[in-house]
Amino acid sequence: MHELSLIQNLMEIVNESAAENDITQVHKVKLVIGESHGALPDALDFAFQILTENTICAGAVLEVEKKPVIIKCKDCNAEFKPEGISYRCTACSSMNVKQISGRELYIDYYEGD
Amino acid sequence: MKVIMEKDLLRANTDQAEQNRELFNKNNVSVINMISSPGSGKTTLLEKSADSLRDYNIGVVVGDLYTARDAERIEKAGLHAVQVNTEGMCHLNSSMVARAVKELPLEQLDLLFIENVGNLVCPVNFDLGEHTRVAVLSITEGIDKPSKYPGIFRDAGTTVINKIDLLPHLDFDLDTCINEIKQINTGTNIFVTSTTTKEGLDEWCSWLKSITKGNGQEA
């Protein structure tokens, strides 16, 4: 996946917000990422270490929370984790479903002084 | 100090994609984002479709890491082409597309193809402002691609199974492949094509013609 560009986006957002809040050192960034994105925590961490060098985020901890893929059936309202590749409802076999979790990709919060 | 953000990392891309879509709608051009592995035959499919679509004005934005070879081929086929070189990046994003379409006579176009960088993973997460997505799978890639990379097949309104003329030479069960794609996405439109024998090209081109009316929103 494109972990480097995701972390680049993350840095831009955090830098901008830190400047607005007079924060000069960031200690922690919490990222929430759905499993649909297939981003690897190790690769995110690696990109974060590299890209934060000599920035206000240098030395900060990147915490990654993964959200599982959860599907909701629009016919019987069952919520389930899909088995394998098919999102077919595990309760009633309907394909009239929508994904309600697993597509997240956002910065939850960051901490700094 | 803790700063709560809940800020989407792809927001900048999504916002630009919405602007692209508005621009496309204003110009009444239907836009297709084509996603596949490298070498699936996207460019050849467009070259071979050009003849059947000669009554339409068609533009193509071609994404590749390097070279302008695909855009040159497409221009030779009589379509308007712009090459975007991502210089290593694994996907097109919406601002690259916004820049590229400035080079095209959008107001004259009926249909715009965005030929994404050959990659079944990364392009899926980047909305470019398209109206629909087409996944192209060539049968030489093997039958397991939809199961291994379900993301694109789940998102694609249409899937093209290409290079079908090679079927006698390969251990590839077409029915099983179609069934797997349907398991991932029951609603997807499937075309089975060969640019060598022209099999399936009429159906594919008829569908393209059908979505030029009404900005492709049926998909």
Boltz contact constraints between the chains, C-beta under 6 A:
constraints:
  - contact:
      token1: [A, 1]
      token2: [B, 122]
      max_distance: 6.0
  - contact:
      token1: [A, 2]
      token2: [B, 90]
      max_distance: 6.0
  - contact:
      token1: [A, 2]
      token2: [B, 122]
      max_distance: 6.0
  - contact:
      token1: [A, 6]
      token2: [B, 9]
      max_distance: 6.0
  - contact:
      token1: [A, 9]
      token2: [B, 9]
      max_distance: 6.0
  - contact:
      token1: [A, 10]
      token2: [B, 9]
      max_distance: 6.0
  - contact:
      token1: [A, 13]
      token2: [B, 7]
      max_distance: 6.0
  - contact:
      token1: [A, 17]
      token2: [B, 3]
      max_distance: 6.0
  - contact:
      token1: [A, 21]
      token2: [B, 3]
      max_distance: 6.0
  - contact:
      token1: [A, 85]
      token2: [B, 147]
      max_distance: 6.0
  - contact:
      token1: [A, 85]
      token2: [B, 150]
      max_distance: 6.0
  - contact:
      token1: [A, 85]
      token2: [B, 184]
      max_distance: 6.0
  - contact:
      token1: [A, 86]
      token2: [B, 183]
      max_distance: 6.0
  - contact:
      token1: [A, 95]
      token2: [B, 186]
      max_distance: 6.0
  - contact:
      token1: [A, 105]
      token2: [B, 9]
      max_distance: 6.0
  - contact:
      token1: [A, 105]
      token2: [B, 10]
      max_distance: 6.0
  - contact:
      token1: [A, 106]
      token2: [B, 6]
      max_distance: 6.0
  - contact:
      token1: [A, 106]
      token2: [B, 7]
      max_distance: 6.0
  - contact:
      token1: [A, 106]
      token2: [B, 8]
      max_distance: 6.0
  - contact:
      token1: [A, 107]
      token2: [B, 5]
      max_distance: 6.0
  - contact:
      token1: [A, 107]
      token2: [B, 7]
      max_distance: 6.0
  - contact:
      token1: [A, 109]
      token2: [B, 2]
      max_distance: 6.0
  - contact:
      token1: [A, 109]
      token2: [B, 3]
      max_distance: 6.0
  - contact:
      token1: [A, 109]
      token2: [B, 4]
      max_distance: 6.0
  - contact:
      token1: [A, 109]
      token2: [B, 5]
      max_distance: 6.0
  - contact:
      token1: [A, 110]
      token2: [B, 3]
      max_distance: 6.0
  - contact:
      token1: [A, 111]
      token2: [B, 2]
      max_distance: 6.0
